[in-house]
């Protein structure tokens, strides 16, 4: 029986998928996530008064760096020639949260879903790191893939 888990060989051993025979195509993935916090913490971020500086600006740079370093963090992930990383943060006062969305692109033989997901996580973790002195109870949640385009499996969009 063929397993849908591609990172295991016929003997159940973990391995890096061989992508040599795959076509090089333009691939795009978008992921999103949220960090919830106390309203006072959100106000520090929104007003730019956090002790460590421009929280959103630094989190954006960290998210981009996270996308670029994904293969260093995820053992079976291929290093990819990333052509673009776009990261957007939205302050949501009603929910006392910051939403992060990252889109990653490449021209390659495998997709960039892991890079987009890593970008979101690293961006949100950076917000946590920069604001933890004010609010250790922040919660990172709902990190998920929103869409992917390109490759043999085609396009996919979350419900």
C-alpha positions as CSV (number, residue, x, y, z in Angstrom):
1,X,0.0,0.0,0.0
2,X,1.3,3.5,-1.0
3,X,1.5,6.0,1.9
4,X,0.5,9.6,1.4
5,X,3.4,10.5,3.8
6,X,6.2,11.2,1.3
7,X,9.0,11.6,3.9
8,X,9.1,7.9,4.7
9,X,10.6,5.2,2.5
10,X,9.2,1.7,1.8
11,X,10.7,0.5,5.1
12,X,9.2,3.3,7.2
13,X,12.5,5.2,7.6
14,X,12.5,9.0,7.4
15,X,14.2,10.4,4.2
16,X,14.5,13.6,2.3
17,X,12.2,13.4,-0.8
18,X,14.0,13.3,-4.1
19,X,12.8,16.2,-6.2
20,X,15.2,15.8,-9.1
21,X,12.6,14.6,-11.5
22,X,10.1,17.3,-10.7
23,X,9.5,20.2,-13.0
24,X,10.7,23.6,-12.0
25,X,7.6,25.8,-11.7
26,X,6.6,29.1,-10.1
27,X,5.4,28.2,-6.6
28,X,3.6,30.4,-4.1
29,X,2.3,29.7,-0.6
30,X,0.4,32.0,1.9
31,X,0.1,31.3,5.6
32,X,-1.4,33.2,8.5
33,X,-1.6,33.2,12.3
34,X,-2.5,35.4,15.3
35,X,-1.0,36.4,18.6
36,X,-3.6,37.4,21.3
37,X,-2.5,39.7,24.2
38,X,-3.7,42.1,26.8
39,X,-5.2,45.3,25.5
40,X,-2.4,47.3,27.2
41,X,0.3,45.2,25.4
42,X,-1.4,45.8,22.1
43,X,-1.5,49.5,22.8
44,X,2.3,49.4,23.4
45,X,2.8,47.8,20.0
46,X,0.3,50.1,18.2
47,X,1.8,53.3,19.7
48,X,5.4,52.1,19.1
49,X,6.2,52.4,22.8
50,X,7.5,48.9,23.5
51,X,10.7,48.9,25.5
52,X,12.6,47.0,22.7
53,X,11.5,49.3,19.8
54,X,9.4,48.9,16.7
55,X,7.8,45.6,17.4
56,X,6.1,45.2,14.0
57,X,9.1,46.3,12.0
58,X,11.4,43.9,13.7
59,X,8.9,41.1,13.5
60,X,8.6,41.6,9.8
61,X,12.4,41.3,9.3
62,X,12.4,38.2,11.6
63,X,9.6,36.6,9.6
64,X,11.5,37.1,6.3
65,X,14.7,35.6,7.9
66,X,12.6,32.7,9.2
67,X,11.4,31.9,5.7
68,X,14.9,32.0,4.4
69,X,16.2,29.7,7.2
70,X,13.4,27.1,7.1
71,X,15.6,24.2,5.9
72,X,17.9,24.9,8.8
73,X,15.0,24.3,11.2
74,X,12.9,21.5,9.6
75,X,15.2,18.5,9.1
76,X,13.7,17.1,5.8
77,X,12.9,20.5,4.2
78,X,14.8,21.3,1.0
79,X,16.8,24.6,0.9
80,X,15.1,26.7,-1.7
81,X,16.0,29.7,-3.8
82,X,13.3,32.0,-2.4
83,X,12.4,34.8,-4.9
84,X,10.0,36.8,-2.7
85,X,8.8,37.0,0.9
86,X,6.0,39.4,1.8
87,X,4.8,39.8,5.4
88,X,1.9,41.8,6.6
89,X,0.8,42.5,10.2
90,X,-2.7,43.8,11.1
91,X,-3.5,45.2,14.6
92,X,-6.9,44.0,15.6
93,X,-8.0,46.1,18.6
94,X,-11.4,44.4,18.9
95,X,-9.7,41.0,19.4
96,X,-6.7,42.5,21.2
97,X,-4.5,40.6,18.7
98,X,-2.0,41.0,15.9
99,X,-2.6,39.0,12.8
100,X,0.3,37.9,10.6
101,X,0.2,36.8,6.9
102,X,3.2,35.7,4.9
103,X,3.5,34.9,1.2
104,X,6.6,33.2,-0.1
105,X,7.5,32.5,-3.7
106,X,10.1,30.5,-5.5
107,X,10.9,29.1,-8.9
108,X,11.7,25.6,-8.0
109,X,11.0,21.8,-7.8
110,X,9.2,21.8,-4.5
111,X,6.7,24.1,-2.7
112,X,7.2,26.9,-0.2
113,X,4.4,26.0,2.3
114,X,6.9,25.3,5.1
115,X,8.6,28.6,4.4
116,X,5.4,30.6,4.6
117,X,4.3,28.8,7.8
118,X,7.8,29.3,9.4
119,X,7.7,33.0,8.5
120,X,4.4,33.4,10.3
121,X,5.6,31.5,13.4
122,X,8.9,33.4,13.6
123,X,7.1,36.7,13.2
124,X,4.7,36.0,15.9
125,X,7.4,34.6,18.2
126,X,9.3,37.8,17.7
127,X,6.3,39.8,18.9
128,X,6.1,37.5,21.9
129,X,9.9,38.0,22.6
130,X,9.7,41.7,22.3
131,X,6.6,42.1,24.6
132,X,7.0,39.3,27.1
133,X,8.1,41.7,29.8
134,X,4.7,43.3,29.6
135,X,2.6,40.2,29.0
136,X,3.8,36.6,29.4
137,X,0.3,35.3,28.8
138,X,0.2,36.1,25.1
139,X,-1.1,33.2,23.0
140,X,0.0,32.3,19.4
141,X,-2.9,30.6,17.6
142,X,-4.5,29.6,14.3
143,X,-1.3,29.2,12.4
144,X,-2.3,27.6,9.1
145,X,-1.7,27.4,5.4
146,X,-4.2,29.6,3.5
147,X,-3.2,28.7,-0.1
148,X,-0.6,27.2,-2.3
149,X,0.0,27.5,-6.0
150,X,2.2,25.6,-8.5
151,X,3.7,22.1,-8.7
152,X,2.3,18.8,-9.7
153,X,-0.5,18.8,-7.1
154,X,-1.8,22.1,-8.4
155,X,-3.5,24.9,-6.5
156,X,-5.0,24.6,-3.1
157,X,-7.1,27.1,-1.0
158,X,-8.2,26.6,2.6
159,X,-11.9,26.5,3.3
